[in-house]
């Protein structure tokens, strides 16, 4: 291996709700076109640094920078991913319209860190919710570094992406307990938000895999939460809506980010919501059980309403992420909505 280069990857072992006000505030991300094939451009094609930055996701307009050659690189990366999936008998994924991958790649290049967390303390599923994600997300991040200028052509960048993708699929056990590999080869995934940011010496790759089966929304009114939406892809029966808690994110510097563990978790298990029950009822053994006031799930739409207060009693303010699941675990989730409850 060339001693001028170092390569690293990080895995996600697990797989994200936002209140109505935040969803409305960010609705323009869903309504405006953010097509990966016609991205914004900024700076030169290869030595981008000053044009890239990571603005707050809340409270200010968000600007996401795409490299001039993003369309070619994103489709090249997508082809690599789908080639790996085909080799294992899996269906291909398509490009997502959610810009979470690119936003995080930009942030890592600009600030010079490598982590699933960002400088605002957000985890992947929080960013995904804030940027309009309606499904469930599971993130891979990878980077490559050269001590001398290296990424001076499209071919060099593509080669770097190819090496990173190969490492995540075929050489991931020692580094990351095959977390990247399992993520790329998860049969539930059907979309991916691809982030690519680089300068002459650094290349960052983000793959935000999505389980997009329900075009879901969330509404919070007087302590009553309603998750509703249309089913856009056939999926097996939903068994529960499980809830995890994170403390309020705090800004972090580069030293703090580098000290974090490699993988991220969905937070602390709080409990969950089960369908209405009137006789012998199931419950969560290690968490709070809430029975839905409404649980309507058919082949076309979902509408689940429940009282939030029993789930927030123990931990109080923070981020509560709701996973609508097919197997009572995050790995089988089709939503990862984060509710930011700070008061």
SULZI-V309494 format. One record per pair of residues at least 24 apart in sequence whose C-alpha atoms are under 8 Angstrom apart, sorted by the first residue. I is the first residue (numbers start at 1). J is the second residue. D is the distance in whole Angstrom. If there is no record, write none. Layout:
# SULZI-V309494
i: {I;I}
j: {J;J}
d: {D;D}
This chain:
# SULZI-V309494
i: {4;4;4;5;5;5;5;6;6;6;7;7;7;7;7;8;8;8;9;9;9;9;9;9;9;9;10;10;10;10;10;10;10;10;10;10;11;11;11;11;11;11;11;11;11;11;12;12;12;12;12;12;12;12;12;13;13;13;13;14;14;14;14;14;14;15;15;15;15;15;15;15;15;15;15;15;16;16;16;16;16;16;16;16;16;16;16;16;16;16;17;17;17;17;17;17;17;17;17;17;18;18;18;18;18;18;18;19;19;19;19;19;20;20;20;22;23;23;26;26;26;27;29;29;29;30;30;34;34;34;35;36;36;36;36;36;37;37;38;39;39;39;39;40;40;40;40;41;41;41;41;42;42;42;43;43;44;45;46;46;46;46;46;46;47;47;47;47;48;48;49;49;49;50;52;52;52;52;53;53;53;53;54;54;54;54;54;56;57;57;57;58;64;64;64;64;65;65;65;66;66;66;67;67;69;70;73;73;74;74;74;76;77;77;77;80;80;81;81;84;84;84;85;85;88;90;90;91;91;92;93;93;93;93;94;94;94;95;95;95;95;96;96;96;96;96;97;98;98;98;98;98;99;99;99;99;100;100;100;100;100;100;100;101;101;101;101;101;101;101;102;102;102;102;102;102;103;104;104;105;105;105;105;105;105;106;106;106;108;109;109;109;109;109;111;112;113;113;113;114;114;114;114;114;115;115;115;115;115;116;116;116;117;118;118;119;119;119;119;119;120;120;120;120;121;121;121;121;122;123;125;125;125;126;126;129;129;129;134;134;134;134;134;134;134;134;135;135;135;135;135;135;135;135;135;135;135;136;136;136;136;136;136;136;136;136;137;137;137;137;137;137;138;138;138;138;139;139;139;139;139;140;140;140;140;140;140;141;141;141;141;142;142;142;143;143;143;143;144;144;144;145;145;145;146;146;147;148;148;149;149;150;150;151;151;151;151;151;152;157;160;161;164;176;183;184;188;211;211;211;212;212;213;214;214;214;214;216;218;223;223;223;224;224;224;224;225;225;225;225;226;226;226;226;227;227;227;227;228;228;228;228;229;229;229;230;230;230;231;231;231;231;232;234;236;237;238;238;238;238;238;239;239;239;239;239;239;240;240;240;240;240;240;240;240;240;241;241;241;241;241;241;241;241;242;242;242;242;242;242;242;242;242;242;242;243;243;243;243;243;243;243;243;243;244;244;244;244;244;244;244;245;245;245;245;245;245;245;246;246;246;247;247;247;248;248;248;248;248;249;266;266;270;271;272;273;317;317;317;318}
j: {146;147;148;144;145;146;147;144;145;146;142;143;144;145;164;142;143;144;140;141;142;143;164;168;175;176;115;116;140;141;142;175;176;180;262;263;139;140;141;176;178;179;180;262;263;264;138;139;140;179;180;183;263;264;265;179;263;264;265;138;264;265;266;330;331;125;136;137;138;139;265;266;330;331;333;336;125;126;128;129;135;136;137;321;322;323;335;336;337;338;129;218;320;321;322;336;337;338;339;340;129;130;218;337;338;339;340;218;219;220;339;340;218;219;220;130;130;132;130;131;132;132;98;131;132;98;132;97;98;99;97;70;71;74;95;97;70;71;71;66;68;70;71;65;66;67;68;65;66;67;68;66;67;68;67;68;68;69;151;152;153;198;199;200;152;198;199;200;198;199;109;110;199;110;106;107;109;110;106;107;110;111;103;104;106;107;110;120;127;130;131;130;99;102;103;106;102;103;106;102;196;197;196;197;154;196;158;196;194;195;196;158;161;162;194;162;165;165;184;169;184;185;184;185;185;185;187;187;190;190;189;190;191;192;190;191;192;191;192;193;194;191;192;193;194;210;193;128;131;132;133;193;131;193;194;195;124;127;128;131;193;195;208;193;194;195;196;206;207;208;193;194;195;196;197;206;195;195;206;195;196;197;204;205;206;195;196;197;204;197;198;202;203;204;254;254;254;257;258;141;142;143;257;258;141;257;258;260;262;141;263;264;257;252;257;251;252;253;254;257;249;250;251;252;249;250;251;252;249;264;336;337;338;337;338;336;337;338;212;214;215;216;217;335;336;337;210;211;212;213;214;215;216;334;335;336;337;210;211;212;323;333;334;335;336;337;208;209;210;211;335;336;183;208;209;210;183;206;207;208;209;180;183;206;207;208;209;204;205;206;207;204;205;206;202;203;204;205;202;203;204;201;202;203;201;202;201;200;201;200;201;200;201;198;199;200;201;202;200;203;203;205;205;262;209;209;332;333;334;335;334;335;334;301;302;334;335;335;337;307;308;309;305;306;307;308;305;306;307;308;303;304;305;306;302;303;304;305;301;302;303;304;301;302;303;300;301;302;299;300;301;302;300;299;326;326;297;324;325;326;327;274;324;325;326;327;328;272;273;274;275;324;325;326;327;328;272;273;274;322;323;324;325;328;270;271;272;273;322;323;324;325;328;329;330;269;270;271;272;311;320;321;322;323;268;269;270;271;320;321;322;269;270;315;318;319;320;321;318;319;320;317;318;319;317;318;319;340;342;318;321;330;311;311;311;306;341;342;343;342}
d: {5;5;7;7;5;4;6;6;5;7;8;6;4;6;8;6;6;6;8;6;4;6;8;7;8;8;7;8;7;6;6;8;6;7;6;6;7;6;7;6;8;5;5;7;5;8;7;6;6;6;7;8;5;6;7;6;6;7;7;7;7;6;6;6;6;8;7;6;5;8;7;6;5;6;8;8;4;6;7;7;8;6;7;5;6;6;6;2;4;5;6;7;7;6;6;7;3;3;4;7;7;7;7;6;5;4;6;7;6;6;6;7;6;5;6;8;8;7;7;7;7;7;8;7;6;8;6;6;8;8;6;7;6;7;8;7;8;5;7;6;8;7;7;6;6;8;8;7;6;6;5;7;7;7;8;8;7;7;7;6;7;7;6;6;8;7;4;5;7;5;8;6;7;8;6;8;8;6;6;6;6;8;7;8;7;5;7;7;8;7;8;8;8;7;6;7;8;8;7;7;8;8;8;7;8;7;7;8;6;8;8;7;7;8;8;7;7;7;7;8;8;8;7;6;8;7;6;7;8;7;7;4;5;7;6;5;6;6;5;6;7;5;5;5;8;8;7;7;7;7;6;6;7;6;8;8;8;6;6;6;7;8;7;5;5;4;8;5;6;6;8;6;4;6;8;7;7;7;7;5;6;5;6;6;6;8;8;6;7;6;7;7;8;7;8;8;6;7;7;8;8;8;8;7;7;7;7;8;7;7;7;7;7;7;7;5;5;6;8;8;7;6;4;6;5;5;5;6;6;8;6;7;7;8;6;7;6;6;7;7;6;5;7;7;8;7;6;6;5;7;6;7;7;5;4;6;8;5;5;7;8;6;5;4;5;8;6;6;5;7;8;7;7;6;5;7;8;7;6;4;6;6;7;6;5;6;8;7;6;5;6;6;5;6;7;5;4;6;6;5;7;6;5;7;5;7;6;8;6;5;5;5;6;8;7;5;6;8;6;8;7;7;8;8;7;8;8;7;5;8;6;8;6;8;8;7;8;8;8;6;6;6;7;6;5;6;5;5;6;6;7;6;4;7;7;6;5;6;7;5;4;6;6;5;7;6;4;6;7;5;5;7;8;7;7;6;8;7;6;4;7;7;8;6;5;6;6;7;6;5;7;6;6;7;8;6;5;5;7;6;5;4;6;8;8;6;4;6;6;5;7;7;7;8;8;6;6;6;5;8;6;6;5;6;5;4;5;7;6;5;7;6;6;8;7;6;5;6;6;5;7;7;5;6;7;4;6;8;7;8;8;8;7;7;8;7;5;5;6;6}
